[in-house]
């Protein structure tokens, strides 16, 4: 999320090298980042956090309950703590945090408002309660999880306990749930829908695309659909 004055990085699960390479490939200078925001403490969201924050000397915005769940280095980054569910401002971007159902200490999603545009991010959540549906309304761009195909997950390589976790109410959104949201609740204002956090073991981008395309067609929506590839940066979206 970026304006001319403020650039925010949401989560830092990749190495510093990979993160910087992807930013540069997208035309963004890593040194221009203003802050990092963290959704939760799982390793795929924070593994590069401390190195990146230390290199760039920028603050990390993190919930006051999530911060103690991370094992910080001897020289931790500057932390800006917030209460899940509260709003705050970074530069010229207004940020709203909201609680999501996931098996982490205090996981959150975010909505951002700047220059009349709203962008929302909701990944790593087991289901979509009414509170989250409310927060996603009015989004011009929405990044939503479409993590797994249920049948692929059931016959896939994960141990049964992990499969139960993924399918549980504090796990991850399936394609079916994401597509049900598109059919029933996707705001007609949303011009770009990005489906991401796609499992490499239990899903396939074309399955996600087919399901979501059918859901959009069923509502006669002309929302642009983008399937995020976990191995490469998506394009830059400009409003």
C-alpha positions as CSV (number, residue, x, y, z in Angstrom):
1,X,0.0,0.0,0.0
2,X,1.6,3.3,-1.1
3,X,0.9,6.9,-1.7
4,X,3.4,9.5,-2.9
5,X,4.3,10.2,0.8
6,X,3.9,6.8,2.5
7,X,4.8,3.2,1.6
8,X,3.7,0.3,3.8
9,X,4.8,-3.4,3.7
10,X,2.3,-5.8,5.1
11,X,4.0,-8.8,6.7
12,X,7.6,-9.9,6.1
13,X,7.6,-13.6,5.6
14,X,10.3,-13.6,2.9
15,X,14.0,-13.1,3.3
16,X,15.4,-9.6,3.1
17,X,17.0,-10.5,-0.3
18,X,13.8,-11.9,-1.8
19,X,11.7,-9.1,-0.4
20,X,14.0,-6.4,-1.8
21,X,14.2,-8.1,-5.2
22,X,10.5,-8.3,-5.5
23,X,10.0,-4.7,-4.5
24,X,12.6,-3.6,-7.1
25,X,11.1,-5.8,-9.8
26,X,7.8,-4.0,-9.1
27,X,9.5,-0.6,-9.5
28,X,9.7,0.2,-5.7
29,X,12.8,1.1,-3.8
30,X,13.0,-0.8,-0.5
31,X,14.6,2.2,1.1
32,X,11.4,4.2,0.5
33,X,9.3,2.0,2.9
34,X,7.8,3.9,5.8
35,X,6.7,1.0,8.0
36,X,6.0,-2.7,8.3
37,X,2.6,-3.9,9.6
38,X,2.2,-7.5,10.9
39,X,-1.0,-9.5,10.8
40,X,0.2,-12.3,13.2
41,X,3.3,-14.2,14.4
42,X,3.4,-17.3,12.2
43,X,6.8,-17.8,10.6
44,X,5.5,-17.4,7.0
45,X,4.6,-13.8,7.9
46,X,7.6,-12.7,10.0
47,X,10.6,-14.7,9.0
48,X,12.3,-11.8,7.4
49,X,10.9,-9.1,9.7
50,X,13.7,-8.3,12.0
51,X,16.4,-8.3,9.3
52,X,14.3,-6.0,7.0
53,X,13.3,-3.6,9.8
54,X,16.8,-3.4,11.1
55,X,18.2,-2.8,7.6
56,X,15.7,0.0,6.8
57,X,15.4,1.4,10.3
58,X,11.7,1.6,10.1
59,X,9.0,1.0,12.7
60,X,7.0,-2.2,13.0
61,X,3.2,-1.9,13.7
62,X,2.0,-4.9,15.6
63,X,-0.8,-5.8,18.0
64,X,0.2,-5.5,21.7
65,X,-0.7,-9.1,22.2
66,X,1.2,-10.4,19.1
67,X,4.5,-8.6,20.0
68,X,5.3,-10.8,23.0
69,X,4.7,-13.9,20.9
70,X,7.8,-13.2,18.8
71,X,11.3,-14.0,19.9
72,X,13.0,-10.7,19.3
73,X,16.8,-10.3,18.6
74,X,19.0,-8.5,21.1
75,X,18.5,-5.4,19.0
76,X,14.8,-5.4,18.1
77,X,13.2,-2.9,15.8
78,X,11.1,0.0,17.0
79,X,7.6,-1.4,17.8
80,X,4.4,0.6,17.5
81,X,1.8,-1.3,19.4
82,X,-1.9,-1.2,18.7
83,X,-5.0,-2.8,20.1
84,X,-6.7,-5.2,17.6
85,X,-9.8,-3.5,16.3
86,X,-8.5,0.1,16.6
87,X,-7.6,2.6,13.9
88,X,-4.4,4.6,13.5
89,X,-2.7,6.7,10.9
90,X,0.7,6.2,9.2
91,X,1.7,9.2,7.1
92,X,-1.3,10.0,5.0
93,X,-2.8,6.5,5.2
94,X,-5.6,5.7,7.6
95,X,-5.3,2.1,8.9
96,X,-8.1,0.1,10.4
97,X,-7.2,-3.2,12.1
98,X,-9.8,-5.9,12.6
99,X,-9.7,-9.3,14.4
100,X,-9.7,-12.4,12.2
101,X,-10.4,-16.1,13.3
102,X,-7.0,-17.9,13.0
103,X,-4.9,-20.0,15.4
104,X,-2.5,-17.3,16.3
105,X,-2.3,-15.1,19.5
106,X,-4.1,-12.0,18.2
107,X,-4.4,-12.1,14.4
108,X,-5.7,-9.1,12.4
109,X,-6.6,-8.0,8.9
110,X,-6.3,-4.5,7.7
111,X,-8.2,-1.9,5.7
112,X,-6.4,1.2,4.4
113,X,-7.8,4.5,3.2
114,X,-6.0,7.2,1.3
115,X,-6.9,9.7,-1.3
116,X,-10.5,8.4,-1.5
117,X,-9.4,4.7,-2.1
118,X,-10.0,1.8,0.3
119,X,-7.8,-1.3,0.1
120,X,-8.5,-4.4,2.4
121,X,-6.5,-7.5,3.2
122,X,-8.0,-10.6,4.8
123,X,-5.9,-13.8,4.7
124,X,-5.2,-16.6,7.2
125,X,-8.7,-16.9,8.5
126,X,-10.9,-20.0,9.1
127,X,-14.2,-18.4,8.1
128,X,-15.8,-15.1,7.4
129,X,-17.9,-13.8,10.3
130,X,-20.2,-10.8,9.8
131,X,-17.7,-8.5,11.4
132,X,-15.2,-9.1,8.7
133,X,-17.7,-8.9,5.9
134,X,-18.6,-5.5,7.3
135,X,-15.0,-4.3,7.2
136,X,-14.5,-5.5,3.6
137,X,-17.4,-3.5,2.3
138,X,-16.6,-0.5,0.2
139,X,-13.1,-1.8,-0.8
140,X,-11.8,-0.7,-4.1
141,X,-9.2,-3.5,-4.0
142,X,-9.5,-6.6,-1.9
143,X,-6.9,-9.3,-1.2
144,X,-8.8,-12.3,0.1
145,X,-7.5,-15.8,1.0
146,X,-8.4,-18.8,-1.2
147,X,-6.1,-21.3,0.4
148,X,-7.2,-24.8,-0.4
149,X,-9.4,-27.1,-2.4
150,X,-11.2,-29.2,0.2
151,X,-10.9,-32.4,-1.8
152,X,-7.3,-31.9,-2.6
153,X,-6.6,-31.2,1.0
154,X,-8.3,-34.4,2.1
155,X,-6.2,-36.6,-0.1
156,X,-3.1,-34.5,0.1
157,X,0.2,-35.0,1.9
158,X,-0.5,-33.3,5.2
159,X,-1.0,-35.3,8.4
160,X,-4.7,-35.6,9.4
161,X,-4.2,-33.3,12.4
162,X,-2.9,-30.6,10.1
163,X,-5.7,-31.1,7.6
164,X,-8.2,-30.7,10.5
165,X,-6.4,-27.5,11.5
166,X,-6.5,-26.0,8.0
167,X,-10.2,-26.9,7.6
168,X,-11.2,-25.6,11.1
169,X,-12.8,-22.3,12.0
170,X,-9.4,-21.0,13.0
171,X,-7.6,-22.3,9.9
172,X,-7.7,-21.1,6.3
173,X,-10.4,-20.2,3.8
174,X,-11.2,-22.8,1.2
175,X,-12.0,-22.0,-2.4
176,X,-15.6,-22.8,-1.7
177,X,-15.9,-20.3,1.1
178,X,-14.1,-17.6,-0.9
179,X,-16.3,-18.1,-3.9
180,X,-19.4,-18.1,-1.6
181,X,-18.3,-14.7,-0.4
182,X,-18.0,-13.5,-4.0
183,X,-21.5,-14.8,-4.8
184,X,-23.2,-13.4,-1.7
185,X,-21.2,-10.4,-0.3
186,X,-18.5,-9.0,-2.6
187,X,-19.1,-5.3,-2.9
188,X,-20.0,-4.0,-6.3
189,X,-17.6,-1.2,-5.7
190,X,-14.6,-3.6,-5.6
191,X,-12.9,-3.2,-9.0
192,X,-10.0,-5.6,-8.3
193,X,-10.2,-8.8,-6.4
194,X,-6.9,-10.6,-5.6
195,X,-7.2,-14.2,-4.4
196,X,-4.0,-15.3,-2.6
197,X,-2.3,-17.3,0.1
198,X,-2.9,-20.3,-2.2
199,X,-1.5,-23.6,-0.9
200,X,1.0,-25.2,-3.3
201,X,0.2,-28.7,-1.9
202,X,-3.6,-28.5,-1.7
203,X,-4.7,-26.1,-4.4
204,X,-4.1,-25.0,-7.9
205,X,-4.3,-21.4,-9.3
206,X,-6.6,-22.5,-12.2
207,X,-9.0,-24.2,-9.8
208,X,-9.2,-20.9,-7.9
209,X,-9.6,-18.9,-11.1
210,X,-12.4,-21.2,-12.4
211,X,-14.4,-21.1,-9.1
212,X,-14.1,-17.3,-8.7
213,X,-14.8,-16.6,-12.3
214,X,-18.0,-18.6,-12.2
215,X,-19.0,-16.8,-9.0
216,X,-18.4,-13.4,-10.6
217,X,-20.3,-14.3,-13.7
218,X,-23.2,-15.5,-11.6
219,X,-23.6,-12.0,-10.3
220,X,-22.7,-10.3,-13.6
221,X,-19.9,-8.5,-11.9
222,X,-17.0,-7.1,-14.0
223,X,-14.6,-7.1,-11.1
224,X,-11.1,-7.7,-12.3
225,X,-9.9,-11.1,-10.9
226,X,-6.2,-11.6,-10.1
227,X,-4.8,-14.9,-8.8
228,X,-1.6,-14.3,-6.8
229,X,1.3,-16.6,-7.4
230,X,3.2,-17.3,-4.2
231,X,6.5,-17.6,-6.1
232,X,6.5,-14.2,-7.8
233,X,5.3,-10.6,-7.2
234,X,2.0,-9.5,-8.6
235,X,1.7,-6.4,-10.8
236,X,1.4,-3.0,-9.3
237,X,-2.2,-1.8,-8.9
238,X,-2.7,1.9,-9.4
239,X,-5.8,4.0,-8.5
